[in-house]
């Protein structure tokens, strides 16, 4: 694993790590090696999993659900 284990980060550090990994995602996908993309995937899954573990009742915007998308109709 690369970096500090997500369960050892405080809330502010976790958010900073999530913002950073989401910001670098596109470049990693387009220009990174397979190994870099694999590492990025693993780290993102760890960080996002920790966020969801800490915030299981986070607010969900109705338009971001499957039913909400169906209500919007075709794009």
Beta strands, then each sheet from edge to edge (+ up, - down):
end
